[in-house]
Amino acid sequence: MQFTTLISTIAALAIGTNAAAVPRDGARLAQFRVFGADGCSALNYGFYTVDQSDAGACHELVNDPTPVSSVNLEALNMPAASGCTISIYTDKACSQGERDMAVNVCNNPAAAGETWASWKISCPSTASA
């Protein structure tokens, strides 16, 4: 009886250890928070983490339940993100209304009625390789 309890305990520890060691997709480069209202305070939808594997690709923002009206870059992790630029866009293809973000600066769209729809991080080849 004690032997099976011991085996069960060891198995549980092994599974828990493996679950805690889930690999990330490269270094964590940044974190930004999105909001459903202008001003980066109301309708907080949560945050996005930006990993090294995100570099160079366009990513859509989740516009639920309402579109993203403001974005705040909360952290740019150095030295991993050295030379990287995070941009947000008013379309889903990362081609219109581009704005580069700075840490702790609220970003509202320039024109009334516009919202943020996508984001991209661009890094030098050494940071994204």
Secondary structure as UniProt FT lines:
FT   HELIX           2..20
FT   STRAND          28..35
FT   TURN            38..39
FT   STRAND          44..51
FT   HELIX           52..54
FT   TURN            55..56
FT   STRAND          58..60
FT   STRAND          70..76
FT   TURN            78..83
FT   STRAND          85..89
FT   TURN            92..93
FT   STRAND          99..100
FT   STRAND          106..107
FT   TURN            112..113
FT   STRAND          118..122
FT   HELIX           125..128
//
